[in-house]
């Protein structure tokens, strides 16, 4: 296993820290409801609480007259959870009143913001700038500028465009197959007049790394970095895994199921005869864990050749200098009522449940 955090883990932890702080602010500023933690302003006030990814892959495009169903994925570069966004109260999806056809296909239906969704849009819109300014005050403008420049160097060198956010993970908790990778014929940036904001830069660089990893691995980086990394052949208590990995117990259950199907891990009662469930690696899983570590090192070496050793070292130093930790929630926020994790995820675990970076 790597003796220092791999570049992908550093990128992940900074992106997750930014996202959680963004989400905490959204929760603090807008009426909302949650399944386990109640609601603000009564039981039916506000939409169901969702994370920053749902702004990036959906709500920022639902403006004015709305957007056609078939257009949304092209605009975002990745699918959204449209059924969820409608069920949670952000949007309505219906035939276009201007379409005279008797039964227009669903792909031509329009997605429009509900009144609650429009209110959420107005809260979401400035938050990236708010958190970036807060980080500049906390870490120093020069540090954030250094990080942004190091990310931009890699983003500009990519021969393709990637989405501005990570995708909702697909089958096997993979990113691959969930994003549009658009070639740049001229190799130039698509919008030089509009520099990318920090979370978009972090997402694009991290996503490029994830796609490189998943091209060579039978296990997704989300599973390898968060779960395979911390297991051993002696066994780890399942109830301890959320704290040790920084991802939700729902994510852990999904990942353990996938590792079980691949015969890389087993979940069984504690040998001491208690009711405690233990997760342990099989011999095949131990080999996969070692392969995970080797592949991370190989990709970082490849990136040094691909983008330049100075560029990758500058990015690593900029990320390490921030030393981010799990952000402190507002006292009335839902994260204040759950145990604080020991670490931030080594890879975001973005699920259909609401797009939270730790699978919450």
Phi, psi and omega in degrees: 000148182299141180281340175238162180299132175294158182302322180297323179291321178297314177301316183297312185293323177292317179296317180295319179299317178298315183296315181296320178295320175300313181295320178300320181291319177299314179300320183290330188262344189234145172298143184198173174221153178225164181286316188256342190241021175077200184213169176257139176072027180107167187290341185239017182271133175079160177283168175294136187295133179227166187264176186303325181302326182288338169289314185289323185262000182215288196293334179291344179262352184269078184245156172049248181282004180088193183219144178291148180305316184289343182271334189298313182296323177295321179293316183279334184081006181197150180291151171256177171264079187294320178300319179294314181298327176286315181295327184278352173100010182273324186222163166238144179239119186206161176303147177290123179302334180279353180271116185277354180293146183293317180226077179296146179297153182303327181297338178264000175293160181253141176260121180235148178286138170286168174305319178292323177295322178293320176298318179296320178303316182293331176283317182295321192309311184272356193293328178300314178296323179298313183288322177300316179297322179295320179292322177298321178290324184282312186260344183105135181300322182295323180293316180291322177296321178297317178296313182300317180295321181292323177290320181296324179301315180289317180301317180294333182276348178291138180277011183213161175265142176236163178298162179276003179213162174287151180280159166293126187297145180259204182302133182076007183061038177266150168275326184300140183085357182246006181225153172267123178255106188257118180297149172256105183301323183263357179074008183263166175293149184282329183221069183298336180281349180233087181303143180291142177284165188303312181295330177290320177297313179300317182295316183294316181292315179297319180296322176299320178295313182300316181296322175298316180296311187288344174291336184249355189239145174275351178243135180296157177294327179300321178281315182298314186286328186263322187247306181304324181301323189260352180278161175214179184278347177279328178113143177235137178299129183301322182293342179273346188295320177302319179293322184283334184255335184084006178246161189290160179295330176296319176296318180300315180300317179296314182294320178297322177298319180291317178297325178295316179297327179275000181060035177262339180209158176228151174243125185210162180297152176301138181297340180285355177091007177278177179274002181294134176268134180244140174250127180222154177283145167277175176299321177296323178293323178296321176296320179295322179297315178296319178296324177301313180297317180296319183293322176301314179296320181295321180293319179296321176296318179297320180295326177297322176287319185289315186251349182106132182300321180296320181295317182288322178294321178297322179293315179300313182295322179294320179291316181296329184292338181284328179047055185289151176230166176305122183298148177282127179279165170295150182304329181265006180280157184293330180290340178290342183261004179239156181300140177284129182290159178286337185210164169272153181305146174277353171202132179303143180243079186271111184250169180292350186294343181161001176082012181295142187289347177248015177075014182295000000 
